[in-house]
Amino acid sequence: MAQWDSSSSMEPTGDCSPTVPESELYRSLQAVLPRCTDQHQGPDWCSKGMLRWTLHKKVQNNPANCLSLLWVLIKELEKAERWDSRKSIIPLLHILMHTIIQTAYIPDELYKRVYDFCKRLLTYPQPYCTVGLSYTRQIKTERFIPGLMYQRMITAEQKLKNEHYPFQERVFVLADPEIFTGSMIPTVMEDIEVSASASTGFVSQLEHMCSVVQHTIQAALGPEQCHGPKLAQALRDMGPDVEPYFQEVLATLEHCVEEGYRGEGGALSSRLQQLYSEIVSASDAEPPCKGPLCDCPVPNPDISFYLWTEDLDIWRELSKWFRSSSVSESFSSFSQEQEDFELGESPCTLMSADMPRFSILSNDSGIERDLPPTFDFSPSSSLDNPGIGSAWEQCKIEQESGRLSRRGGIKLKPTAKDSMMLMQDTLEDHASSAGGGSGGRGGRRGATLQRRAGTNMMETHFPKQQRHFTAKIVVMGDDRVVGRLAKAYYFYRKREARRLFLTMKVSIQFYYIPVCPAPASISPTTVNLSQSTGDSCTLGSYLSDVDPWYNSNINSLGCMIHKLAKMKEMNPERPKDPFISDVITYYVRSGQQPVYFTIYFVKIIFNSMTKDPVEDVFLTHLEIDFPEFKQISASVKDKQKKSSGEVCGAVISMNYKKMTLSGRDVDVGISVRTSGVQINAIPSNEAEDLNCLTLMVNEAPTKTKSLGGESKIRSSNIKIRTLERRSFTLILDRDSRRTYKHVQSIEIAPCLDPGYRVQKTMRSKFCLDADKDAGLSKYMSKALPLPINTFAGIIN
């Protein structure tokens, strides 16, 4: 370890010395950084996230340390560049950006060194160039408009009313009730309540406005032209009169952004200096020109915690938040059709393939004045069939008494405007994978087997439309909860394809915190967890492999939640400092590099002819099991003897498209005797990281192997059916709540994006050869991926 050079250290903010020496900050920083010897379940694995949280607490509780830590960070980044220690670059960058937002004033020399370093990252491979490009733009803007990042973050997260920056953000935390039981629920809920309570120092929106004004003026003027304590006291004494100054500061900075730094360099400082004089002069006869600066801590965003039960619907929760949020009328660009859209019906009732429809013959004109005075408004009066009547009662909405109201109809065809907006959204999300999807041109696959990660690098060709609302959805649990998330996202997109409402107004970002079941809770009574062997958090393990900073901060959080829950049982007092909500806040703010996971569609056909086929989706794992062979196979293994075909398993037929790295996929059809099949969508190790399914067959011990000695089959399109009069059991994402029994055959393929479906439907009206991709279809992804945000994406 190199010796720390303290001769180049700078003086901290104001005239006081830093509370913590730079050498101690350096040692704390070295303890946080990931190393090549770190293990996912090692002795220090669980404490990495706590060490990072402690480092930020040192800066937050002692604001004079911010500038010292920034100099330590830039020196470490430049040293990592010289030594080609790339594993430390992205963690150091995230810590640096988090500290910049909290720092009261940053000299231009430090801004220049940070900007030059981020610009040099553009010559690095992925994901360093992607992260470097994002931070280069932010640093360039912050250098010329100091305080902009802090101002926008507080305004959006705390929903401050203004007329210049209409964006709002909210964090939705969805926890799996099968994992979060007992003391885990109050542990998380009390942590979030403490984060949002008055103990953080923020009570009202006026105090948030004071902090924005204080931070912006200090960041622009610095200690040579601003006296922080007197400014803070003057803002507190103003009370409600501080709001006009907040609006003026917000308007000044946003005007500079619109001008694109074309104005005079001192115009911003001059205007803020004028505002500073007006504010301080209200309490003092002459405003002081020099003095120390005050700390403006960043409060956590608005976090809503839910136990993800069957009754919770993501679409409805987002719709309620969207409709209830107060936005200035100047930004309300919603059409009258969208304003009149009723949220009373659950979107599940609008799925054509999932819920039954009931056709009622109407003999009236549908106009209220044409109905007789004695007309009975209840639907049951017009239904002779009691079965249909009971089903109607389940679907109907409670109506206001004495008022005629009709059940909302189903919109079968989206308008041309909605179709184009949905296709634009699909183009924006998948522009970096042009020509993606299975089945390319010329008999070769158009998509690569390499998993897609990182933000869109072609946003100059397909500019992303900014949406005023951002919903950050954080799911907590094992593979079962991400499977539910994939299904909810699929139905969300399917719902929006039928009636566009939230797509172009609300931007959704997904985050995942792996939390395994507690060791004591893993028992035969845990009925909702599949009995298949393997890691219950395969997606979390994969993200930890490809992103070391995710492993240090997020993967370790699940272990800490169990520890905090045990401490809660021994000491039921409320925590003084929130830890879980602080880590979630750090994750949703810094984790902006998505990793894309394909959602797979499965069509299930049952053994009974009277039972209709079922459509479902899965994300991580699919298991086929023949229950009658489980006990037989176990007894045969114990007796160490072989048996006939009745003992070995059932005969199944498999048709699949074998995927190769060259792209020359081959259609294969085989029959094999097996006792079970496992299909994994998440690779078990980084060496096998291919964006496809891995099929493993428990082939019976016979003289000749039907698979030709091939232990794993890689494919994305698979058909499996039984050749005998037997059925099998199907389990999706290791969740026994999603178990299907008496299944005869299944068909698996990547889910088609609703935007792609809309484009194909529109083109089929004007072209006979609708199966061939043309026009916008060539630039749209056929598959529907689920993006999970991480800190770095995939580091090879």
FINULO-566264 format. One line per field, with one value per residue (C-alpha): residue number from 1; x, y, z. Coordinates in steps of 0.001 Angstrom, whole numbers, padded with zeros to 6 digits. Layout:
// residues N
seq c(NUM_...)
u c(X_...)
v c(Y_...)
w c(Z_...)
//
This chain:
// residues 796
seq c(1_2_3_4_5_6_7_8_9_10_11_12_13_14_15_16_17_18_19_20_21_22_23_24_25_26_27_28_29_30_31_32_33_34_35_36_37_38_39_40_41_42_43_44_45_46_47_48_49_50_51_52_53_54_55_56_57_58_59_60_61_62_63_64_65_66_67_68_69_70_71_72_73_74_75_76_77_78_79_80_81_82_83_84_85_86_87_88_89_90_91_92_93_94_95_96_97_98_99_100_101_102_103_104_105_106_107_108_109_110_111_112_113_114_115_116_117_118_119_120_121_122_123_124_125_126_127_128_129_130_131_132_133_134_135_136_137_138_139_140_141_142_143_144_145_146_147_148_149_150_151_152_153_154_155_156_157_158_159_160_161_162_163_164_165_166_167_168_169_170_171_172_173_174_175_176_177_178_179_180_181_182_183_184_185_186_187_188_189_190_191_192_193_194_195_196_197_198_199_200_201_202_203_204_205_206_207_208_209_210_211_212_213_214_215_216_217_218_219_220_221_222_223_224_225_226_227_228_229_230_231_232_233_234_235_236_237_238_239_240_241_242_243_244_245_246_247_248_249_250_251_252_253_254_255_256_257_258_259_260_261_262_263_264_265_266_267_268_269_270_271_272_273_274_275_276_277_278_279_280_281_282_283_284_285_286_287_288_289_290_291_292_293_294_295_296_297_298_299_300_301_302_303_304_305_306_307_308_309_310_311_312_313_314_315_316_317_318_319_320_321_322_323_324_325_326_327_328_329_330_331_332_333_334_335_336_337_338_339_340_341_342_343_344_345_346_347_348_349_350_351_352_353_354_355_356_357_358_359_360_361_362_363_364_365_366_367_368_369_370_371_372_373_374_375_376_377_378_379_380_381_382_383_384_385_386_387_388_389_390_391_392_393_394_395_396_397_398_399_400_401_402_403_404_405_406_407_408_409_410_411_412_413_414_415_416_417_418_419_420_421_422_423_424_425_426_427_428_429_430_431_432_433_434_435_436_437_438_439_440_441_442_443_444_445_446_447_448_449_450_451_452_453_454_455_456_457_458_459_460_461_462_463_464_465_466_467_468_469_470_471_472_473_474_475_476_477_478_479_480_481_482_483_484_485_486_487_488_489_490_491_492_493_494_495_496_497_498_499_500_501_502_503_504_505_506_507_508_509_510_511_512_513_514_515_516_517_518_519_520_521_522_523_524_525_526_527_528_529_530_531_532_533_534_535_536_537_538_539_540_541_542_543_544_545_546_547_548_549_550_551_552_553_554_555_556_557_558_559_560_561_562_563_564_565_566_567_568_569_570_571_572_573_574_575_576_577_578_579_580_581_582_583_584_585_586_587_588_589_590_591_592_593_594_595_596_597_598_599_600_601_602_603_604_605_606_607_608_609_610_611_612_613_614_615_616_617_618_619_620_621_622_623_624_625_626_627_628_629_630_631_632_633_634_635_636_637_638_639_640_641_642_643_644_645_646_647_648_649_650_651_652_653_654_655_656_657_658_659_660_661_662_663_664_665_666_667_668_669_670_671_672_673_674_675_676_677_678_679_680_681_682_683_684_685_686_687_688_689_690_691_692_693_694_695_696_697_698_699_700_701_702_703_704_705_706_707_708_709_710_711_712_713_714_715_716_717_718_719_720_721_722_723_724_725_726_727_728_729_730_731_732_733_734_735_736_737_738_739_740_741_742_743_744_745_746_747_748_749_750_751_752_753_754_755_756_757_758_759_760_761_762_763_764_765_766_767_768_769_770_771_772_773_774_775_776_777_778_779_780_781_782_783_784_785_786_787_788_789_790_791_792_793_794_795_796)
u c(000000_001442_002141_-000314_001171_-000303_001826_-000647_-003712_-005857_-007521_-011109_-014218_-013953_-011167_-011498_-009422_-011025_-012314_-010942_-007403_-006931_-004840_-007793_-010119_-007624_-007562_-011373_-011567_-009135_-011210_-014332_-012949_-013527_-010540_-009869_-009744_-013237_-015773_-019550_-019960_-016563_-016060_-015726_-018470_-021300_-019380_-018399_-021688_-021565_-018051_-019198_-022183_-019879_-017580_-020477_-021733_-018338_-018711_-022352_-021868_-018705_-019255_-015705_-014524_-016299_-013597_-010822_-012491_-012858_-009122_-008431_-010805_-009373_-005846_-006930_-008645_-005537_-003428_-005793_-005447_-001646_-001557_-004376_-006376_-009725_-011668_-011477_-012401_-016193_-016579_-014360_-016385_-019672_-018286_-016915_-020222_-022115_-019696_-019844_-023580_-023018_-020054_-020863_-018252_-015788_-012898_-012550_-009195_-010817_-013676_-011152_-009213_-012398_-013688_-010396_-010300_-013887_-013159_-010170_-012484_-014176_-011246_-011830_-013971_-017452_-018703_-016066_-016746_-020501_-020110_-017419_-019666_-022530_-020357_-018468_-021723_-022784_-019426_-019348_-022806_-022045_-018793_-020511_-023769_-022748_-025456_-027618_-027416_-028400_-031205_-032745_-032408_-034158_-036840_-037718_-037466_-039298_-041952_-041280_-043877_-042310_-042859_-039545_-038603_-041624_-039870_-040830_-039390_-040632_-039224_-041498_-040053_-041827_-040892_-041821_-044087_-042720_-039255_-040141_-041782_-041612_-039281_-038017_-041135_-040968_-037195_-037527_-040632_-039197_-035951_-037878_-040022_-036923_-035515_-038655_-039204_-038203_-035034_-033379_-033726_-036418_-040060_-041729_-041235_-040148_-037116_-036260_-036538_-034219_-031663_-031823_-031310_-028516_-026633_-026968_-025706_-022809_-021795_-021695_-020140_-017854_-016419_-014869_-018247_-020725_-021223_-023043_-024325_-025810_-027442_-028966_-030310_-031787_-033556_-035014_-036289_-038053_-040557_-043014_-041376_-038510_-040581_-040170_-036400_-036526_-038484_-036010_-032967_-034588_-035463_-031952_-030222_-032708_-032332_-028574_-029183_-031432_-028844_-026254_-023509_-023531_-024002_-021354_-019436_-020200_-023899_-024956_-022679_-023864_-027529_-026969_-024819_-027730_-030159_-027716_-027516_-031306_-031789_-029099_-029905_-033353_-031745_-028404_-027748_-024745_-024275_-020922_-018680_-016621_-017126_-017531_-020049_-022879_-023691_-026801_-027371_-029262_-032444_-033578_-036297_-039937_-039915_-043098_-042830_-045223_-045538_-046132_-049322_-051645_-053845_-051043_-050933_-048015_-050022_-052688_-050160_-048319_-051597_-052680_-049355_-049478_-053008_-052473_-049181_-049563_-047912_-048072_-050691_-048026_-046645_-049978_-049928_-052373_-055148_-058767_-059010_-056282_-057760_-061093_-059479_-060983_-058750_-061546_-061020_-058056_-055920_-056201_-059837_-058683_-056508_-058206_-056349_-056550_-060103_-063466_-065715_-069479_-071592_-074888_-077578_-078780_-082175_-081809_-080052_-077505_-078672_-079762_-082838_-084171_-084306_-087604_-087895_-088240_-085075_-083028_-079381_-078069_-076526_-078151_-081583_-080623_-078880_-080900_-077922_-076910_-073383_-072777_-074461_-072075_-069073_-070378_-070678_-066988_-065979_-068329_-067307_-069191_-071335_-072534_-076111_-078734_-076453_-076437_-073056_-071849_-069031_-065895_-065555_-062495_-060479_-059637_-057502_-055127_-055276_-052594_-051204_-050936_-049325_-046652_-045904_-045553_-043253_-041180_-040780_-039629_-037146_-035729_-035303_-033699_-031848_-028494_-029555_-030776_-031950_-032226_-034405_-034434_-034571_-032460_-032042_-030291_-030909_-028717_-029640_-029772_-029075_-025870_-025691_-023885_-026059_-026897_-025965_-025399_-027300_-028126_-025022_-027040_-029221_-028042_-029839_-032850_-033233_-034898_-038046_-037895_-040832_-041890_-042385_-039839_-040892_-037979_-039254_-037070_-037937_-036557_-036504_-035141_-035796_-039496_-039910_-038009_-040190_-043249_-041666_-041137_-044756_-046009_-043868_-045134_-048756_-047940_-046613_-049493_-051968_-050317_-050433_-054205_-054736_-051776_-051831_-048548_-045908_-045071_-045582_-043897_-040387_-039904_-036564_-036138_-033782_-033235_-031987_-031416_-032702_-032592_-034834_-033478_-031627_-034057_-037077_-035917_-037974_-040718_-043239_-041850_-044289_-043862_-040242_-039553_-037731_-035218_-031620_-029488_-029073_-032377_-030961_-029383_-030038_-028497_-025458_-025045_-025200_-022630_-020305_-020451_-020523_-018253_-019674_-023166_-021840_-020276_-023274_-026459_-025878_-024558_-027671_-029785_-027434_-027531_-031352_-031400_-028840_-030780_-033977_-032277_-031048_-034614_-035863_-033337_-033707_-037109_-036156_-036340_-033017_-031409_-029767_-031476_-029269_-031520_-033168_-029759_-028443_-031604_-031213_-027575_-028577_-031378_-029275_-025999_-027215_-028015_-026444_-029045_-028424_-031070_-032648_-034930_-038449_-039538_-043073_-044433_-047646_-048970_-051269_-052899_-053656_-057383_-059090_-061640_-059010_-057967_-054261_-052592_-049997_-047379_-043842_-040677_-037321_-034819_-035845_-038328_-038559_-040366_-040961_-042609_-043789_-044453_-040775_-039293_-039914_-039173_-035849_-034870_-035636_-033744_-030727_-030760_-030903_-028161_-029984_-031236_-034792_-036884_-038204_-041027_-038455_-036154_-038684_-041135_-040480_-040677_-040237_-038136_-037930_-035583_-033358_-029783_-027927_-024268_-021809_-021518_-025212_-025944_-028706_-029831_-033309_-033109_-035759_-035145_-036962_-035521_-036519_-036183_-037388_-037186_-035951_-034464_-034239_-032116_-032095_-029369_-025851_-024236_-020851_-019426_-017755_-021168_-022812_-024914_-028273_-030222_-031742_-029669_-031604_-030464_-032219_-032127_-031659_-032249_-029172_-029346_-026707_-027219_-027725_-030336_-028507_-025263_-023300_-024323_-024988_-026355_-028512_-028576_-031661_-034306_-037195_-038143_-041149_-041559_-044380_-044946_-045274_-046956_-050204_-048468_-048418_-045798_-045672_-044331_-042785_-041829_-039070_-038840_-042179_-044642_-047386_-046824_-047085_-049054_-050048_-051230_-049370_-048995_-046809_-045192_-043842_-041132_-040008_-038854_-041708_-042529_-042500_-045973_-044391_-043100_-046517_-048160_-045715_-046301_-050064_-050008_-047751_-049892_-052722_-050671_-048290_-048972_-045494_-045955_-043645_-040537_-039119_-039141_-039372_-039180_-039312_-035669_-034658_-036921_-036196_-038594_-037957_-039126_-036193_-036375_-033714_-032266_-030164_-026670_-023669_-021509_-023490_-021271_-017531_-015728)
v c(000000_003357_005948_008829_012164_014749_017618_018387_018553_021685_023713_022665_024797_028004_028739_025636_022488_019195_017064_013871_013886_013008_009976_008522_009211_007432_004342_004283_004523_001647_-000561_000086_-000689_-004180_-006467_-009467_-011690_-010713_-013547_-013334_-015116_-014330_-013067_-009417_-009624_-008485_-005507_-003854_-002005_-000912_000504_002542_003821_004772_006692_008766_009329_010802_013274_013995_014601_016667_018792_020132_016675_016832_018827_016766_013538_014887_015505_012019_010525_012328_011323_007703_007804_009163_006540_003763_005094_005011_001509_000264_-000798_-000620_-002528_000515_003185_002849_002542_005602_007536_006745_007819_010999_011994_011266_013542_016341_016732_017128_019524_023163_024664_023115_025148_025256_023467_020381_020515_020594_017567_015533_016571_015734_012309_011446_012603_010236_007345_007766_005872_002888_-000127_-000774_-000110_002501_004703_004645_005656_008169_009783_010153_011728_013916_015588_016038_017499_019872_021174_021407_023264_026091_025972_025096_023546_022330_018617_019246_021591_019204_016188_017840_019403_016098_013789_016058_017221_020916_023070_025232_026563_025707_022065_019737_016416_014170_010920_008299_005035_001987_-000863_-004199_-006998_-010660_-011598_-015139_-013788_-010810_-012330_-011788_-009023_-008302_-006290_-003804_-003570_-002281_-000178_001597_002250_003964_005886_007167_008257_010256_011621_014965_013446_013929_017678_018253_018824_020924_021894_025365_023839_021979_025279_026938_024190_024583_028355_027955_025286_027071_030428_028834_026656_029682_032321_030282_031264_034462_036035_034263_033879_030581_030824_034294_033225_030180_032292_034851_032106_030612_034021_034610_031784_031483_034462_032189_030625_033543_033347_029602_030152_032831_030636_027750_029963_031422_028044_026523_029579_028997_025397_026534_029085_026325_028274_030899_033778_035696_033613_036016_036495_033617_034718_038322_037364_035025_037675_040094_037563_036863_040563_040897_037910_038806_042545_041777_040868_042751_046317_045279_041761_040160_039277_036448_033589_029837_027797_025651_022052_021221_017474_015574_013989_010587_010522_009624_005840_003751_000242_-002537_-006227_-007552_-009497_-010756_-007669_-005202_-004144_-002049_-000373_000799_002110_004083_005424_006599_008345_009924_011251_012468_014283_018042_019570_023140_023687_024921_021381_019562_018348_015540_015135_015199_011530_010700_012948_011146_007720_005835_003889_001937_-001177_-003368_-003754_-007505_-007249_-005726_-008657_-010450_-013711_-013792_-012871_-013887_-011394_-011314_-010117_-008565_-007851_-004263_-003160_000535_003386_003862_007420_008179_010229_007389_004915_004368_005913_002468_001125_-001047_-000045_-003260_-005644_-008665_-007556_-008072_-011416_-014602_-016910_-017049_-018182_-015181_-012958_-014014_-013493_-010081_-009193_-009993_-007664_-004722_-001518_000050_002795_005994_005673_007326_007872_005991_004496_001905_-000572_000567_-000970_-002765_-000849_-003469_-001326_001482_004724_005626_008211_005689_003150_005583_006633_003011_002240_005327_004091_000705_002321_004460_001528_-000816_001477_000039_-003425_-002660_-005721_-007633_-010599_-014155_-015108_-012703_-012280_-014677_-017695_-016298_-014894_-011107_-010862_-011669_-014110_-011492_-010071_-006409_-003975_-000264_002826_003631_004875_005840_008435_011026_009050_008103_010916_009756_011689_013087_012119_014218_011266_008608_005561_003636_000161_-001799_-005466_-007403_-011192_-014215_-015537_-015750_-011987_-011184_-013738_-011881_-008610_-009971_-011091_-007742_-005863_-008043_-007351_-003661_-003418_-005503_-003232_-000118_-001619_-001887_001577_003957_005866_005804_004884_008371_010080_007790_006401_003120_001922_-001463_-002319_-005646_-006377_-010123_-011366_-015112_-016890_-016927_-020198_-021013_-020558_-023088_-026083_-028372_-025747_-023348_-024463_-021639_-022419_-025043_-028113_-027945_-027652_-024628_-020998_-019315_-015924_-016799_-013373_-011634_-013912_-013151_-009382_-009734_-011581_-008947_-005857_-005954_-002692_-004225_-007194_-004955_-002680_-004425_-008163_-007737_-005789_-008957_-010409_-007163_-007112_-010516_-009302_-006119_-008166_-010310_-007171_-005847_-008896_-008304_-004499_-003273_000428_002478_002962_006379_006381_004724_002185_000207_003307_004994_002030_001964_005699_005272_002414_004255_007406_005854_002648_003864_001116_-001547_-005214_-006696_-010098_-011676_-012517_-015874_-016719_-020217_-021688_-024511_-027204_-029549_-033233_-032640_-031629_-029602_-027324_-024329_-023592_-021092_-018441_-017367_-015949_-016692_-014991_-017241_-020887_-023440_-026967_-030001_-032798_-036215_-036744_-040479_-041112_-039169_-041759_-044672_-043181_-042518_-046061_-047522_-045361_-046593_-050236_-049667_-051501_-050669_-051041_-051004_-047997_-047679_-046748_-044704_-042062_-040900_-040429_-036833_-035241_-032069_-029746_-026814_-024471_-025154_-021854_-021476_-018625_-018376_-017581_-020632_-022079_-025646_-027152_-030323_-032870_-035736_-038117_-038922_-040810_-038605_-038039_-034265_-031229_-027976_-024836_-021954_-018443_-017138_-018563_-020321_-018703_-015800_-018080_-019336_-015909_-016262_-014608_-017814_-020739_-023643_-026914_-029856_-033228_-035856_-038578_-042162_-044424_-046365_-047809_-045144_-041498_-039664_-036384_-037763_-037024_-033367_-032327_-028841_-027600_-023881_-022538_-019822_-021662_-025024_-027338_-030248_-032797_-036242_-039176_-041452_-041091_-039246_-035660_-033588_-030750_-027345_-024846_-021304_-019269_-021752_-020488_-023192_-020556_-020709_-024494_-026131_-029800_-032340_-030639_-032421_-029974_-026557_-024073_-021607_-018513_-014974_-012585_-010264_-006583_-005014_-002141_-004633_-006298_-002954_-002256_-005698_-005267_-001867_-003131_-006217_-003949_-002620_-005462_-009099_-010233_-009196_-011880_-010179_-007311_-004008_-000331_000414_-003297_-003658_-001284_-002663_-005425_-008317_-009607_-007864_-007553_-006708_-004065_-004321_-001303_-001779_000484_-000614_-002955_-005873_-005683_-008335)
w c(000000_-000971_001716_001793_000766_003098_001826_-000939_001277_001029_003706_004378_004042_006016_008468_010676_010393_009392_012222_010650_009217_005568_006550_008448_005532_003304_005533_005739_001962_001452_003757_001675_-001794_-003205_-003673_-005868_-002789_-001619_-001475_-001673_001649_003206_006783_005646_003033_005309_006729_003424_003075_006702_006213_003214_005199_008097_005752_004416_007970_008881_006031_006776_010500_009932_006808_006925_005863_002475_000706_002277_001160_-002384_-002624_-001280_-003867_-006909_-005902_-005541_-008926_-010615_-008853_-009995_-013539_-013367_-011900_-014176_-011123_-012878_-010237_-007931_-010495_-010532_-006702_-006234_-008816_-007068_-003700_-005286_-006921_-003705_-001828_-004424_-003859_-000114_-000372_000370_-001983_-004462_-005955_-009716_-009602_-008102_-010618_-013450_-012188_-011753_-015192_-016907_-015274_-016266_-019818_-020017_-019137_-022528_-024080_-021761_-022689_-021348_-018724_-017785_-020797_-020112_-016466_-017455_-020063_-017600_-014921_-017427_-018396_-014763_-013701_-016678_-015788_-012075_-012724_-014605_-012578_-008993_-006830_-009722_-008837_-005215_-006217_-008748_-006465_-003504_-005709_-007397_-004380_-001920_-004434_-003896_-005646_-008310_-011808_-013422_-012693_-012916_-012274_-009349_-008031_-005609_-004294_-003966_-001884_-002437_-000031_-000400_002548_002428_003293_005470_008502_012250_013403_009870_009013_011929_011463_007910_008544_011587_009725_006924_009434_011227_007873_007113_010630_012057_013523_010148_010574_007911_008801_006134_002528_003664_005360_002160_000290_002807_002275_-001509_-001293_001274_-000701_-004058_-002789_-000891_-003869_-006190_-003911_-001659_001742_000349_-000498_001787_005537_005966_009576_009072_005817_007521_010390_007984_006032_009205_010336_007014_007480_004566_002846_001784_-001004_-003488_-003046_-003642_-006857_-007938_-007267_-009125_-012081_-012224_-012402_-014859_-017100_-017136_-018210_-021051_-022163_-022387_-020582_-023356_-020935_-019065_-016548_-013722_-014476_-012214_-009369_-009674_-009462_-006503_-004798_-005152_-003647_-000829_000020_000021_002331_004856_004804_006174_009515_009381_008357_006279_004923_005827_002898_004376_006797_007274_005350_006734_005954_003936_004360_001689_003091_001919_-000756_-000220_000342_000400_001853_000824_001527_-001976_-001423_-004139_-003763_-004590_-008228_-009500_-012262_-009838_-007296_-009968_-011305_-007858_-007320_-010780_-010319_-006741_-007353_-007527_-010565_-011801_-014484_-016886_-017053_-017288_-020871_-020251_-022738_-021681_-022572_-020081_-017401_-017629_-017428_-014491_-012134_-010515_-012612_-012014_-015126_-014748_-015828_-019117_-020213_-023046_-022551_-018774_-017745_-019206_-020949_-020634_-023538_-022486_-025054_-024599_-025894_-025005_-026767_-024001_-023361_-019818_-020759_-022940_-020042_-018206_-014701_-013087_-014702_-012344_-012542_-011007_-013544_-011942_-013123_-016763_-016242_-016331_-015970_-012271_-013164_-015356_-012796_-010034_-012282_-013225_-009547_-009105_-011936_-011364_-009620_-006767_-008192_-006619_-005446_-007602_-010578_-013869_-014606_-017077_-016694_-018495_-021923_-023249_-025789_-028393_-030668_-029642_-031562_-034089_-031668_-028836_-031152_-032286_-028707_-027610_-030544_-029755_-026196_-027469_-029853_-027046_-024672_-027205_-029614_-028586_-029769_-033284_-035068_-031807_-031190_-032338_-035958_-037951_-041688_-043998_-041765_-039014_-035665_-035534_-031797_-030006_-027123_-025075_-022326_-022791_-020032_-019514_-020538_-024132_-025979_-029082_-027397_-029927_-032655_-030520_-027962_-024774_-024019_-020505_-018347_-015410_-013075_-012151_-010150_-008657_-007780_-005359_-004809_-001843_-001684_-003553_-007063_-006354_-006008_-009227_-010987_-009741_-010853_-014369_-014533_-013215_-015728_-018576_-017669_-017177_-020735_-022024_-020238_-021681_-025179_-024874_-023426_-023170_-019897_-017941_-020525_-021780_-018410_-015870_-016210_-014325_-012968_-011306_-008465_-006717_-003187_-002695_000661_001276_003789_007316_008075_010872_008579_005989_007022_005647_006736_004134_001513_-000972_-001805_-004448_-003210_-006050_-005011_-005763_-004799_-003989_-005086_-008435_-009937_-006928_-007108_-010801_-010253_-007467_-009853_-012583_-010315_-007223_-005853_-005978_-004016_-001361_-000778_-001904_-001764_001771_002821_002960_005567_007550_007556_009263_011818_012504_012936_015589_017342_017175_019071_021846_021889_020610_020740_017551_015737_016022_012595_009603_007866_005521_004021_003659_001653_-000484_-001114_-002127_-004450_-006262_-006673_-007814_-009474_-012991_-015138_-016004_-016713_-019005_-018350_-020929_-019789_-021168_-022174_-021508_-022888_-020720_-022118_-019637_-019820_-019511_-022722_-020791_-019264_-021333_-021937_-019637_-020468_-017944_-017826_-015878_-015413_-013641_-013455_-014765_-013386_-014781_-012318_-012500_-008906_-009310_-010101_-007204_-004523_-006855_-007919_-004313_-003231_-006181_-005359_-001778_-002844_-005460_-008244_-011673_-012823_-015935_-017823_-015327_-012697_-014920_-015840_-018451_-022150_-023352_-026741_-027037_-030008_-029657_-031618_-030545_-030201_-031144_-030794_-034575_-034898_-037084_-034955_-035631_-035146_-033054_-032109_-029690_-027368_-023983_-020857_-017806_-014272_-014518_-016458_-015195_-017332_-016055_-017498_-015153_-015626_-012669_-013331_-015315_-017875_-019055_-019244_-022387_-022939_-023475_-021600_-020282_-020249_-018124_-018346_-015619_-018205_-017151_-016874_-020136_-022435_-025102_-024239_-026268_-025752_-027174_-024004_-024005_-020412_-021173_-024014_-024854_-026555_-026381_-028065_-026552_-026872_-024466_-024312_-022864_-025229_-022717_-020824_-018067_-016918_-015170_-012665_-013643_-011207_-012270_-010593_-007699_-006429_-005441_-005601_-009362_-009691_-012480_-012178_-014757_-017598_-020937_-022926_-022755_-025287_-024233_-026155_-025329_-024550_-027410_-026546_-026927_-028894_-031445_-031575_-032329_-035166_-036692_-036415_-038118_-040895_-041544_-042700_-045596_-046421_-047229_-046158_-042538_-041119_-042499_-040459_-042325_-041520_-037800_-036958_-037982_-035180_-032479_-030025_-030316_-026812_-023643_-021217_-017535_-016690_-013175_-012229_-010819_-010166_-013089_-015334_-016308_-015624_-017644)
//
